[in-house]
Amino acid sequence: MFALLPVIGGLLAGWLAPRKLAVALQIVFYAVAVAALTASAPDHGGDYGDIVWIAPALAVVSTGTLLIGLRLGRRAAGRGVTQP
């Protein structure tokens, strides 16, 4: 469930927040998600070593969603829609 935090959060942050704030938020979302996934891995039938492949995959996905959010925000700004 915590893996959705950088995915949804990155999309919304990229879309609604200024670029620097969106990148900072995405880093925080990713760090929280990786920490929670690492801590809860044994509770879900995994082990702590699973984070070796989960963390890089989540980094790629969360970067992609942030870029999509930034692109959506840029398109909205180009159409005259104001951003906060």
SERO-4910 file (N, C-alpha, C, O; in steps of 0.05 Angstrom, whole numbers):
BEGIN
 pado doro    nc1    nc2    nc3   cac1   cac2   cac3    cc1    cc2    cc3    oc1    oc2    oc3
  Met    A     16    -24      0      0      0      0     17     25      0     10     45    -13
  Phe    A     40     24     14     57     48     15     71     53    -12     81     75    -16
  Ala    A     71     33    -29     84     37    -56     67     57    -72     77     68    -91
  Leu    A     42     60    -65     25     79    -80     31    108    -72     23    126    -87
  Leu    A     43    112    -49     49    139    -40     66    155    -60     57    177    -68
  Pro    A     89    145    -70    104    161    -89     91    161   -117     96    179   -133
  Val    A     74    142   -123     61    141   -149     39    163   -150     40    180   -168
  Ile    A     20    161   -132     -1    181   -132      8    208   -123      1    229   -135
  Gly    A     25    208   -102     35    234    -92     53    248   -112     51    273   -115
  Gly    A     69    233   -127     86    246   -147     70    258   -170     76    279   -181
  Leu    A     49    244   -178     32    254   -199     18    280   -190     18    299   -205
  Leu    A      7    279   -166     -7    303   -157     12    326   -151      6    349   -157
  Ala    A     35    320   -139     55    341   -133     66    353   -158     68    378   -160
  Gly    A     72    337   -178     81    348   -203     61    365   -217     68    384   -231
  Trp    A     36    358   -214     14    372   -228      8    399   -213      3    419   -226
  Leu    A      7    398   -187     -4    421   -172     17    438   -158     12    462   -153
  Ala    A     41    428   -152     61    443   -137     82    455   -156     85    445   -179
  Pro    A     95    476   -147    118    485   -163    139    464   -166    141    445   -150
  Arg    A    155    466   -187    174    444   -194    193    436   -171    196    413   -166
  Lys    A    206    455   -159    225    449   -137    211    435   -114    222    416   -102
  Leu    A    188    445   -106    173    433    -85    163    405    -92    164    387    -75
  Ala    A    155    401   -117    146    375   -126    169    354   -125    164    332   -116
  Val    A    193    362   -133    215    344   -132    222    337   -102    227    314    -96
  Ala    A    222    357    -85    227    352    -57    206    334    -44    213    316    -29
  Leu    A    181    339    -51    160    322    -41    162    293    -51    158    274    -36
  Gln    A    170    290    -76    173    263    -87    195    248    -73    193    224    -69
  Ile    A    217    261    -67    239    248    -52    229    239    -25    236    217    -16
  Val    A    214    256    -11    203    248     15    184    225     12    185    206     28
  Phe    A    166    226     -7    147    204    -12    161    178    -17    154    157     -6
  Tyr    A    182    179    -33    197    155    -40    211    144    -15    211    120    -10
  Ala    A    224    162      1    238    153     25    219    140     45    225    120     57
  Val    A    196    152     49    176    141     67    166    114     57    164     95     73
  Ala    A    161    111     31    151     86     20    172     64     22    165     42     30
  Val    A    197     70     16    218     50     18    222     41     47    226     17     52
  Ala    A    222     60     65    225     53     94    202     36    103    206     16    118
  Ala    A    178     43     96    155     27    105    155     -1     92    148    -20    105
  Leu    A    162     -2     66    163    -28     53    185    -46     65    181    -70     68
  Thr    A    207    -34     72    229    -49     84    221    -59    111    226    -82    118
  Ala    A    209    -42    127    202    -49    154    180    -71    155    179    -87    173
  Ser    A    162    -70    136    139    -88    136    143   -113    119    125   -129    117
  Ala    A    166   -116    107    170   -139     89    167   -166    103    153   -183     92
  Pro    A    178   -170    126    174   -197    139    145   -202    147    137   -225    149
  Asp    A    129   -181    151    101   -185    158     85   -195    134     62   -205    138
  His    A     95   -192    110     80   -200     86     93   -223     71     89   -226     47
  Gly    A    109   -239     85    121   -263     73    147   -258     58    157   -276     45
  Gly    A    158   -234     60    183   -229     46    206   -227     67    202   -234     90
  Asp    A    228   -217     58    250   -212     76    262   -185     69    255   -172     50
  Tyr    A    280   -176     86    292   -150     82    308   -147     56    312   -125     47
  Gly    A    317   -169     45    332   -168     20    315   -162     -4    326   -155    -25
  Asp    A    289   -164     -2    271   -158    -24    273   -129    -33    266   -122    -55
  Ile    A    281   -112    -15    283    -83    -21    304    -78    -42    304    -56    -55
  Val    A    322    -97    -46    343    -93    -66    331    -91    -94    342    -76   -111
  Trp    A    310   -104   -100    297   -101   -126    272    -83   -125    264    -72   -146
  Ile    A    260    -80   -102    236    -63   -100    243    -34   -102    230    -19   -116
  Ala    A    264    -26    -88    272      3    -87    279     14   -114    268     36   -121
  Pro    A    296      1   -131    301     12   -157    276     13   -175    272     32   -191
  Ala    A    260     -8   -174    235     -8   -190    216     14   -182    204     28   -199
  Leu    A    214     19   -156    197     40   -146    208     67   -153    193     86   -158
  Ala    A    234     70   -154    247     95   -162    240    102   -191    234    125   -197
  Val    A    241     82   -208    235     87   -236    206     95   -240    200    114   -255
  Val    A    188     80   -227    160     86   -229    153    113   -217    138    128   -229
  Ser    A    164    120   -194    158    145   -182    169    169   -197    157    190   -198
  Thr    A    192    165   -210    204    186   -227    185    190   -251    181    213   -259
  Gly    A    176    169   -262    158    171   -285    132    185   -278    123    202   -294
  Thr    A    121    179   -255     96    193   -248    100    222   -242     83    239   -247
  Leu    A    123    229   -230    130    257   -226    132    272   -252    122    294   -255
  Leu    A    146    260   -272    148    273   -298    121    276   -312    116    296   -325
  Ile    A    104    256   -309     77    259   -320     62    281   -307     49    297   -320
  Gly    A     64    283   -280     51    305   -266     62    332   -274     47    351   -277
  Leu    A     88    334   -277    100    360   -286     91    367   -314     86    390   -320
  Arg    A     88    347   -331     78    353   -358     49    362   -358     41    380   -373
  Leu    A     33    349   -341      5    358   -338      3    386   -328    -13    402   -337
  Gly    A     20    393   -308     20    420   -298     29    440   -318     18    463   -319
  Arg    A     48    433   -335     58    451   -356     36    455   -377     32    478   -387
  Arg    A     22    434   -384      0    437   -404    -22    454   -393    -34    470   -408
  Ala    A    -29    451   -367    -50    467   -355    -42    496   -354    -58    514   -358
  Ala    A    -16    502   -349     -6    529   -348     -6    541   -376    -11    565   -379
  Gly    A     -2    525   -396     -2    535   -423    -29    542   -433    -32    559   -451
  Arg    A    -50    531   -421    -77    537   -429    -89    559   -413   -113    566   -417
  Gly    A    -73    572   -396    -83    594   -381    -95    587   -354   -105    604   -340
  Val    A    -93    561   -347   -103    552   -320    -81    560   -300    -58    553   -303
  Thr    A    -89    573   -279    -69    582   -259    -62    559   -241    -79    542   -234
  Gln    A    -37    559   -232    -27    539   -213    -22    553   -187    -15    577   -187
  Pro    A    -25    538   -165    -19    551   -139     11    556   -136     19    566   -115
***
